[in-house]
Amino acid sequence: MNRYVGFHFPEDFVFGTANSAFQSEGAWDRDGKSETNMEYYARKVAGQPRGKNFYTKDLPDRGCFFYDNYEAYIEDMAKTGLDSFRLSISWSRVIPNGVGEVNPKGIDFYNRVIDKLLEKGIMPFVDIYHWDMPQCLQEKGGFASPDFPDWFCSYAKVCFEAFGDRVKMWSTFNEPIVAVTYGYIRGTFPPFEKDLKKGLQAIHNCLLAHFGAVKLYKSMALGGKIGAVNPLAPATPVSISQTDLDACARTMEYSFDWWTEPMLKGNYPQMLLQTCPDIAEAMPAGYAKELAEQFVPMDFLGVNYYFARTAKYDPEAFLQTKTAVETYFAEPGQSYAPYPAGLFDLVQYVSDRYDNVDIYITENGYASQNICDEEKECDDLDRIMYIREHLRIMARLIRAGYKNLKGYYYWNDADSYEELDGYNLRFGLTWVDHTTGKRTWKKSRYYFSEVCKSKMVN
Protein backbone atom coordinates (compact mmCIF):
# COMPACT_ATOMS: atom_id res chain seq x y z
CA MET A 1 0.00 0.00 0.00
CA ASN A 2 1.25 3.47 -0.83
CA ARG A 3 2.08 5.01 2.57
CA TYR A 4 1.42 8.51 1.20
CA VAL A 5 -2.21 7.76 0.42
CA GLY A 6 -4.25 8.65 3.49
CA PHE A 7 -3.06 9.31 7.00
CA HIS A 8 -1.49 6.33 8.74
CA PHE A 9 -0.77 5.68 12.40
CA PRO A 10 1.94 3.50 13.97
CA GLU A 11 0.91 -0.07 14.76
CA ASP A 12 1.31 0.58 18.50
CA PHE A 13 -0.82 3.75 18.42
CA VAL A 14 -3.77 3.31 20.79
CA PHE A 15 -7.34 3.95 19.63
CA GLY A 16 -10.01 3.94 22.29
CA THR A 17 -13.16 5.44 23.71
CA ALA A 18 -13.86 6.80 27.16
CA ASN A 19 -16.58 7.22 29.75
CA SER A 20 -16.78 7.77 33.51
CA ALA A 21 -18.46 5.95 36.36
CA PHE A 22 -21.03 8.52 37.46
CA GLN A 23 -21.88 9.48 33.88
CA SER A 24 -22.40 5.96 32.58
CA GLU A 25 -23.03 3.36 35.26
CA GLY A 26 -26.42 4.19 36.75
CA ALA A 27 -27.34 1.91 39.68
CA TRP A 28 -26.46 4.89 41.84
CA ASP A 29 -27.92 3.48 45.08
CA ARG A 30 -27.49 -0.27 44.57
CA ASP A 31 -25.15 -2.94 45.89
CA GLY A 32 -23.77 -0.86 48.72
CA LYS A 33 -22.84 2.26 46.78
CA SER A 34 -23.21 5.57 48.64
CA GLU A 35 -24.22 8.94 47.22
CA THR A 36 -21.59 10.98 45.40
CA ASN A 37 -21.19 14.74 45.49
CA MET A 38 -22.30 14.87 41.85
CA GLU A 39 -25.52 13.03 42.61
CA TYR A 40 -26.16 15.16 45.68
CA TYR A 41 -25.66 18.48 43.87
CA ALA A 42 -27.57 17.31 40.78
CA ARG A 43 -30.60 17.01 43.02
CA LYS A 44 -29.88 20.27 44.79
CA VAL A 45 -29.60 22.45 41.67
CA ALA A 46 -31.97 20.58 39.31
CA GLY A 47 -34.03 23.11 37.39
CA GLN A 48 -32.49 26.10 39.20
CA PRO A 49 -31.22 29.22 37.36
CA ARG A 50 -27.78 28.88 35.76
CA GLY A 51 -26.77 32.28 34.45
CA LYS A 52 -29.13 33.07 31.59
CA ASN A 53 -30.24 29.44 31.44
CA PHE A 54 -31.20 26.71 33.91
CA TYR A 55 -29.53 23.64 35.33
CA THR A 56 -30.85 20.44 33.84
CA LYS A 57 -33.66 18.61 35.59
CA ASP A 58 -32.06 15.31 34.52
CA LEU A 59 -30.42 13.22 37.24
CA PRO A 60 -27.39 10.94 36.76
CA ASP A 61 -29.22 7.96 38.27
CA ARG A 62 -29.30 5.90 35.05
CA GLY A 63 -26.27 7.06 33.07
CA CYS A 64 -26.32 4.83 30.01
CA PHE A 65 -27.10 1.69 32.08
CA PHE A 66 -23.47 0.53 31.92
CA TYR A 67 -23.67 -1.17 35.34
CA ASP A 68 -26.29 -3.61 34.09
CA ASN A 69 -25.16 -3.87 30.46
CA TYR A 70 -21.37 -3.64 30.61
CA GLU A 71 -20.93 -6.97 28.82
CA ALA A 72 -22.95 -5.81 25.80
CA TYR A 73 -21.09 -2.51 25.73
CA ILE A 74 -17.72 -4.29 25.80
CA GLU A 75 -18.83 -6.67 23.06
CA ASP A 76 -19.55 -3.58 20.95
CA MET A 77 -16.12 -2.18 21.79
CA ALA A 78 -14.52 -5.39 20.58
CA LYS A 79 -16.57 -5.32 17.35
CA THR A 80 -15.45 -1.72 16.87
CA GLY A 81 -11.82 -2.81 17.09
CA LEU A 82 -10.85 -0.68 20.09
CA ASP A 83 -7.38 -1.11 21.52
CA SER A 84 -8.39 0.41 24.85
CA PHE A 85 -11.28 1.69 26.95
CA ARG A 86 -10.82 4.50 29.44
CA LEU A 87 -13.10 4.20 32.45
CA SER A 88 -13.16 5.43 36.02
CA ILE A 89 -13.70 3.79 39.39
CA SER A 90 -16.48 5.13 41.59
CA TRP A 91 -14.98 5.88 45.00
CA SER A 92 -18.49 5.64 46.48
CA ARG A 93 -18.99 2.17 45.05
CA VAL A 94 -15.68 0.83 46.34
CA ILE A 95 -15.51 2.57 49.75
CA PRO A 96 -19.02 3.85 50.55
CA ASN A 97 -17.93 5.74 53.66
CA GLY A 98 -15.01 7.32 51.83
CA VAL A 99 -12.49 5.72 54.15
CA GLY A 100 -12.39 2.39 55.94
CA GLU A 101 -14.46 -0.63 55.00
CA VAL A 102 -14.29 -1.79 51.39
CA ASN A 103 -17.47 -2.83 49.59
CA PRO A 104 -16.90 -6.32 48.10
CA LYS A 105 -19.75 -5.87 45.60
CA GLY A 106 -18.04 -2.78 44.24
CA ILE A 107 -14.73 -4.61 43.87
CA ASP A 108 -16.51 -7.51 42.20
CA PHE A 109 -18.19 -5.24 39.65
CA TYR A 110 -14.94 -3.64 38.51
CA ASN A 111 -13.19 -7.01 38.47
CA ARG A 112 -15.84 -8.28 36.08
CA VAL A 113 -15.55 -5.21 33.85
CA ILE A 114 -11.74 -5.42 33.74
CA ASP A 115 -11.75 -9.15 33.07
CA LYS A 116 -14.29 -8.77 30.28
CA LEU A 117 -12.19 -6.03 28.65
CA LEU A 118 -9.07 -8.17 28.78
CA GLU A 119 -10.96 -11.20 27.48
CA LYS A 120 -11.80 -9.13 24.41
CA GLY A 121 -8.25 -7.86 23.98
CA ILE A 122 -9.08 -4.33 25.15
CA MET A 123 -6.63 -2.55 27.47
CA PRO A 124 -8.32 -0.91 30.47
CA PHE A 125 -7.15 2.65 31.17
CA VAL A 126 -8.45 3.52 34.64
CA ASP A 127 -9.04 6.94 36.15
CA ILE A 128 -9.05 6.66 39.93
CA TYR A 129 -11.03 9.89 40.25
CA HIS A 130 -13.35 11.40 37.65
CA TRP A 131 -15.20 14.13 39.59
CA ASP A 132 -17.34 11.90 41.86
CA MET A 133 -16.35 12.09 45.52
CA PRO A 134 -18.38 10.35 48.24
CA GLN A 135 -20.74 13.04 49.54
CA CYS A 136 -19.83 12.08 53.10
CA LEU A 137 -16.26 13.27 52.41
CA GLN A 138 -17.48 16.39 50.65
CA GLU A 139 -19.33 17.25 53.85
CA LYS A 140 -16.03 16.94 55.73
CA GLY A 141 -14.38 19.52 53.49
CA GLY A 142 -13.65 17.57 50.33
CA PHE A 143 -10.53 18.76 48.52
CA ALA A 144 -10.16 21.65 50.97
CA SER A 145 -9.70 19.30 53.93
CA PRO A 146 -6.11 18.75 55.09
CA ASP A 147 -7.05 15.07 55.30
CA PHE A 148 -7.85 14.78 51.61
CA PRO A 149 -4.40 13.48 50.53
CA ASP A 150 -4.63 10.67 53.09
CA TRP A 151 -8.22 9.85 52.11
CA PHE A 152 -7.27 9.66 48.45
CA CYS A 153 -4.12 7.62 48.90
CA SER A 154 -5.98 5.07 51.02
CA TYR A 155 -8.58 4.77 48.26
CA ALA A 156 -5.90 4.53 45.56
CA LYS A 157 -4.18 1.73 47.51
CA VAL A 158 -7.41 -0.28 47.48
CA CYS A 159 -7.65 0.18 43.70
CA PHE A 160 -4.02 -0.77 43.07
CA GLU A 161 -4.27 -3.87 45.25
CA ALA A 162 -7.56 -5.02 43.75
CA PHE A 163 -6.95 -4.28 40.07
CA GLY A 164 -3.25 -3.52 39.60
CA ASP A 165 -2.36 -7.04 38.51
CA ARG A 166 -4.41 -6.45 35.33
CA VAL A 167 -4.69 -2.67 34.87
CA LYS A 168 -1.46 -1.24 33.48
CA MET A 169 -2.58 2.30 32.63
CA TRP A 170 -3.68 4.53 35.51
CA SER A 171 -4.62 8.17 35.92
CA THR A 172 -4.91 9.74 39.36
CA PHE A 173 -7.31 12.58 38.46
CA ASN A 174 -9.37 13.54 35.45
CA GLU A 175 -9.58 17.29 34.84
CA PRO A 176 -8.94 18.41 38.42
CA ILE A 177 -9.25 22.02 37.24
CA VAL A 178 -12.98 21.37 36.81
CA ALA A 179 -13.52 19.57 40.10
CA VAL A 180 -11.32 21.90 42.16
CA THR A 181 -10.69 25.27 40.45
CA TYR A 182 -14.23 25.55 39.11
CA GLY A 183 -15.64 24.05 42.29
CA TYR A 184 -13.85 26.22 44.87
CA ILE A 185 -12.73 29.36 43.02
CA ARG A 186 -15.07 29.99 40.09
CA GLY A 187 -18.15 28.57 41.78
CA THR A 188 -19.51 26.92 38.63
CA PHE A 189 -19.12 23.28 39.69
CA PRO A 190 -19.86 21.38 42.92
CA PRO A 191 -19.52 22.52 45.67
CA PHE A 192 -20.13 25.92 43.97
CA GLU A 193 -17.80 27.97 46.19
CA LYS A 194 -15.94 31.20 45.35
CA ASP A 195 -12.98 31.50 47.69
CA LEU A 196 -9.53 32.04 46.16
CA LYS A 197 -7.55 31.19 49.29
CA LYS A 198 -9.59 28.08 50.04
CA GLY A 199 -9.47 27.08 46.39
CA LEU A 200 -5.69 27.36 46.17
CA GLN A 201 -5.41 25.20 49.28
CA ALA A 202 -7.77 22.66 47.68
CA ILE A 203 -5.61 22.62 44.55
CA HIS A 204 -2.51 22.09 46.66
CA ASN A 205 -4.16 19.25 48.57
CA CYS A 206 -5.14 17.61 45.30
CA LEU A 207 -1.57 17.80 44.00
CA LEU A 208 -0.22 16.31 47.22
CA ALA A 209 -2.76 13.49 46.85
CA HIS A 210 -1.58 12.95 43.28
CA PHE A 211 2.06 12.74 44.39
CA GLY A 212 1.16 10.32 47.15
CA ALA A 213 -0.72 8.01 44.79
CA VAL A 214 2.04 8.07 42.16
CA LYS A 215 4.67 7.30 44.79
CA LEU A 216 2.55 4.48 46.19
CA TYR A 217 1.95 2.95 42.77
CA LYS A 218 5.62 3.00 41.85
CA SER A 219 6.56 1.46 45.20
CA MET A 220 4.26 -1.49 44.50
CA ALA A 221 6.15 -2.44 41.31
CA LEU A 222 3.02 -3.51 39.46
CA GLY A 223 4.58 -3.07 36.04
CA GLY A 224 2.31 -0.38 34.64
CA LYS A 225 2.27 3.38 34.09
CA ILE A 226 0.58 6.17 35.99
CA GLY A 227 -0.22 9.73 34.98
CA ALA A 228 -3.01 12.28 35.16
CA VAL A 229 -5.48 13.89 32.76
CA ASN A 230 -5.66 17.67 32.29
CA PRO A 231 -7.74 19.60 29.75
CA LEU A 232 -6.16 22.15 27.45
CA ALA A 233 -7.91 24.77 25.36
CA PRO A 234 -4.99 26.38 23.50
CA ALA A 235 -5.12 30.16 23.65
CA THR A 236 -3.90 32.59 21.02
CA PRO A 237 -3.56 36.37 21.57
CA VAL A 238 -5.98 38.64 19.75
CA SER A 239 -3.03 40.82 18.70
CA ILE A 240 0.76 40.78 18.79
CA SER A 241 0.93 43.51 21.42
CA GLN A 242 3.01 42.59 24.46
CA THR A 243 0.03 43.06 26.78
CA ASP A 244 -2.03 40.55 24.80
CA LEU A 245 0.89 38.13 24.56
CA ASP A 246 1.33 38.26 28.33
CA ALA A 247 -2.41 37.85 28.86
CA CYS A 248 -2.36 34.75 26.69
CA ALA A 249 0.57 33.30 28.66
CA ARG A 250 -1.26 33.90 31.94
CA THR A 251 -4.32 32.12 30.57
CA MET A 252 -2.31 29.04 29.61
CA GLU A 253 -0.45 28.96 32.92
CA TYR A 254 -3.60 29.30 35.01
CA SER A 255 -5.79 26.88 33.06
CA PHE A 256 -3.25 24.17 32.24
CA ASP A 257 0.24 24.65 33.62
CA TRP A 258 -0.97 25.37 37.16
CA TRP A 259 -1.73 21.64 37.33
CA THR A 260 0.66 20.17 34.78
CA GLU A 261 3.88 21.88 35.84
CA PRO A 262 3.68 20.62 39.44
CA MET A 263 2.82 17.12 38.19
CA LEU A 264 5.77 16.98 35.78
CA LYS A 265 8.32 19.37 37.30
CA GLY A 266 7.42 19.78 40.95
CA ASN A 267 6.70 23.52 41.03
CA TYR A 268 3.94 26.01 40.26
CA PRO A 269 4.33 28.30 37.20
CA GLN A 270 6.44 31.24 38.24
CA MET A 271 4.94 33.87 35.92
CA LEU A 272 1.60 33.82 37.72
CA LEU A 273 3.22 33.96 41.14
CA GLN A 274 5.37 36.91 40.09
CA THR A 275 2.74 38.93 38.22
CA CYS A 276 -0.53 38.11 40.02
CA PRO A 277 -0.33 39.36 43.61
CA ASP A 278 -3.83 38.09 44.43
CA ILE A 279 -2.67 34.54 43.77
CA ALA A 280 0.73 34.91 45.41
CA GLU A 281 -0.78 36.32 48.60
CA ALA A 282 -3.42 33.57 48.85
CA MET A 283 -1.07 30.61 48.40
CA PRO A 284 -0.86 27.98 51.18
CA ALA A 285 1.95 28.42 53.69
CA GLY A 286 5.08 26.48 52.79
CA TYR A 287 3.69 25.39 49.41
CA ALA A 288 7.02 25.41 47.54
CA LYS A 289 8.78 23.30 50.16
CA GLU A 290 5.92 20.80 50.27
CA LEU A 291 5.90 20.41 46.49
CA ALA A 292 9.65 19.94 46.35
CA GLU A 293 9.63 17.35 49.15
CA GLN A 294 6.67 15.31 47.92
CA PHE A 295 7.08 15.59 44.14
CA VAL A 296 7.18 12.32 42.23
CA PRO A 297 7.23 12.50 38.41
CA MET A 298 4.50 10.68 36.52
CA ASP A 299 4.91 8.53 33.42
CA PHE A 300 2.65 10.22 30.88
CA LEU A 301 0.13 13.00 30.44
CA GLY A 302 -3.45 12.63 29.27
CA VAL A 303 -4.84 15.76 27.61
CA ASN A 304 -8.51 16.43 26.90
CA TYR A 305 -9.17 18.70 23.92
CA TYR A 306 -12.48 20.20 22.80
CA PHE A 307 -11.97 23.82 21.72
CA ALA A 308 -9.50 26.69 21.35
CA ARG A 309 -9.63 30.22 22.76
CA THR A 310 -8.42 33.74 22.20
CA ALA A 311 -7.04 35.93 24.98
CA LYS A 312 -6.61 39.65 25.40
CA TYR A 313 -5.48 42.07 28.08
CA ASP A 314 -8.27 43.41 30.28
CA PRO A 315 -7.19 45.32 33.40
CA GLU A 316 -10.58 44.74 35.07
CA ALA A 317 -10.67 40.95 34.62
CA PHE A 318 -9.24 38.17 36.78
CA LEU A 319 -5.56 37.74 35.83
CA GLN A 320 -6.08 40.94 33.78
CA THR A 321 -7.09 38.61 30.99
CA LYS A 322 -10.31 38.08 29.06
CA THR A 323 -10.85 34.93 27.03
CA ALA A 324 -13.39 33.84 24.46
CA VAL A 325 -13.99 30.66 22.50
CA GLU A 326 -13.65 31.35 18.79
CA THR A 327 -15.91 29.31 16.57
CA TYR A 328 -13.76 29.64 13.44
CA PHE A 329 -15.60 27.41 10.95
CA ALA A 330 -17.78 25.71 13.57
CA GLU A 331 -21.52 25.50 13.15
CA PRO A 332 -23.50 28.13 15.05
CA GLY A 333 -24.95 26.84 18.31
CA GLN A 334 -22.27 24.25 19.00
CA SER A 335 -21.62 23.95 22.74
CA TYR A 336 -18.00 22.92 22.08
CA ALA A 337 -16.90 24.84 19.02
CA PRO A 338 -14.71 22.46 16.98
CA TYR A 339 -11.28 23.62 15.86
CA PRO A 340 -9.16 20.62 14.81
CA ALA A 341 -6.04 22.69 14.15
CA GLY A 342 -5.93 23.48 17.85
CA LEU A 343 -4.71 19.93 18.41
CA PHE A 344 -1.50 20.83 16.58
CA ASP A 345 -1.01 23.83 18.86
CA LEU A 346 -1.76 21.69 21.90
CA VAL A 347 0.76 18.93 21.16
CA GLN A 348 3.46 21.43 20.23
CA TYR A 349 2.91 23.43 23.42
CA VAL A 350 2.94 20.40 25.72
CA SER A 351 5.88 18.73 23.99
CA ASP A 352 8.03 21.85 23.98
CA ARG A 353 7.29 22.83 27.57
CA TYR A 354 7.44 19.34 29.08
CA ASP A 355 10.36 17.67 27.33
CA ASN A 356 8.38 15.50 24.92
CA VAL A 357 6.46 13.70 27.63
CA ASP A 358 4.31 10.86 26.30
CA ILE A 359 0.88 12.29 25.41
CA TYR A 360 -2.47 10.57 25.06
CA ILE A 361 -5.42 12.57 23.79
CA THR A 362 -7.73 11.17 26.43
CA GLU A 363 -10.89 13.02 25.37
CA ASN A 364 -12.04 14.62 22.14
CA GLY A 365 -15.67 14.58 21.15
CA TYR A 366 -18.53 16.14 19.25
CA ALA A 367 -21.59 17.34 21.19
CA SER A 368 -24.90 17.37 19.39
CA GLN A 369 -28.17 18.51 20.89
CA ASN A 370 -30.45 15.70 22.05
CA ILE A 371 -33.60 15.75 19.90
CA CYS A 372 -34.79 12.26 20.96
CA ASP A 373 -34.88 11.07 17.35
CA GLU A 374 -32.97 7.83 16.92
CA GLU A 375 -32.92 7.78 13.13
CA LYS A 376 -31.72 11.35 12.71
CA GLU A 377 -29.21 11.21 15.55
CA CYS A 378 -27.65 7.99 14.26
CA ASP A 379 -27.13 9.62 10.86
CA ASP A 380 -24.33 11.71 12.39
CA LEU A 381 -22.18 12.77 9.47
CA ASP A 382 -21.02 15.86 11.38
CA ARG A 383 -19.49 13.64 14.04
CA ILE A 384 -17.71 11.60 11.38
CA MET A 385 -16.23 14.77 9.92
CA TYR A 386 -15.22 15.91 13.41
CA ILE A 387 -13.36 12.65 14.12
CA ARG A 388 -11.76 12.60 10.67
CA GLU A 389 -10.42 16.14 10.86
CA HIS A 390 -8.98 15.74 14.36
CA LEU A 391 -7.33 12.44 13.46
CA ARG A 392 -5.83 13.99 10.33
CA ILE A 393 -4.14 16.50 12.61
CA MET A 394 -2.91 13.66 14.83
CA ALA A 395 -1.45 11.85 11.83
CA ARG A 396 0.26 15.03 10.63
CA LEU A 397 1.78 15.55 14.07
CA ILE A 398 3.26 12.07 14.10
CA ARG A 399 4.57 12.49 10.56
CA ALA A 400 6.07 15.83 11.65
CA GLY A 401 8.11 14.04 14.31
CA TYR A 402 5.96 14.06 17.45
CA LYS A 403 6.54 10.41 18.27
CA ASN A 404 5.51 11.09 21.87
CA LEU A 405 1.87 11.16 20.73
CA LYS A 406 0.72 7.70 21.77
CA GLY A 407 -3.05 7.45 21.55
CA TYR A 408 -6.50 8.90 20.95
CA TYR A 409 -9.67 8.30 22.99
CA TYR A 410 -12.96 9.51 21.61
CA TRP A 411 -15.41 10.95 24.17
CA ASN A 412 -17.58 9.14 24.60
CA ASP A 413 -18.35 5.53 23.92
CA ALA A 414 -22.12 5.95 24.33
CA ASP A 415 -24.53 8.80 25.00
CA SER A 416 -24.31 9.39 28.74
CA TYR A 417 -25.04 11.95 31.43
CA GLU A 418 -23.03 15.15 30.92
CA GLU A 419 -22.30 16.62 34.34
CA LEU A 420 -24.51 19.73 34.69
CA ASP A 421 -26.04 19.39 31.20
CA GLY A 422 -27.75 16.08 31.85
CA TYR A 423 -29.02 14.34 28.71
CA ASN A 424 -29.27 17.54 26.66
CA LEU A 425 -26.06 16.69 24.79
CA ARG A 426 -25.10 13.56 22.89
CA PHE A 427 -21.41 12.80 22.49
CA GLY A 428 -21.56 9.05 21.98
CA LEU A 429 -20.73 6.70 19.15
CA THR A 430 -23.67 4.64 20.35
CA TRP A 431 -27.14 6.16 20.59
CA VAL A 432 -28.91 5.45 23.88
CA ASP A 433 -32.54 5.78 24.89
CA HIS A 434 -32.11 7.03 28.44
CA THR A 435 -35.50 5.72 29.49
CA THR A 436 -35.40 2.17 28.14
CA GLY A 437 -31.65 1.66 27.71
CA LYS A 438 -32.00 0.75 24.02
CA ARG A 439 -28.68 1.06 22.17
CA THR A 440 -28.01 1.67 18.48
CA TRP A 441 -24.72 2.17 16.65
CA LYS A 442 -24.44 5.56 15.00
CA LYS A 443 -22.77 5.91 11.62
CA SER A 444 -19.82 7.46 13.45
CA ARG A 445 -19.19 4.19 15.27
CA TYR A 446 -18.98 2.29 11.98
CA TYR A 447 -16.58 4.93 10.73
CA PHE A 448 -14.42 4.87 13.86
CA SER A 449 -14.32 1.08 13.59
CA GLU A 450 -12.74 1.37 10.15
CA VAL A 451 -10.14 3.75 11.57
CA CYS A 452 -9.32 1.50 14.54
CA LYS A 453 -8.95 -1.64 12.42
CA SER A 454 -6.92 -0.05 9.64
CA LYS A 455 -4.83 2.33 11.80
CA MET A 456 -5.59 4.90 9.14
CA VAL A 457 -7.88 7.88 8.57
CA ASN A 458 -9.01 8.92 5.11
Beta strands, then each sheet from edge to edge (+ up, - down):
strand 1: 7-8
strand 2: 14-18
strand 3: 49-50
strand 4: 53-54
strand 5: 84-88
strand 6: 123-129
strand 7: 169-174
strand 8: 225-231
strand 9: 235-237
strand 10: 300-304
strand 11: 309-313
strand 12: 321-325
strand 13: 359-363
strand 14: 368-369
strand 15: 405-411
strand 16: 425-426
strand 17: 430-432
strand 18: 439-441
strand 19: 456-457
sheet 1: 1+ 19-
sheet 2: 2+ 5+ 6+ 7+ 8+ 10+ 13+ 15+ 2+
sheet 3: 3+ 4-
sheet 4: 9+ 11+ 12-
sheet 5: 14+ 16-
sheet 6: 17+ 18-
end
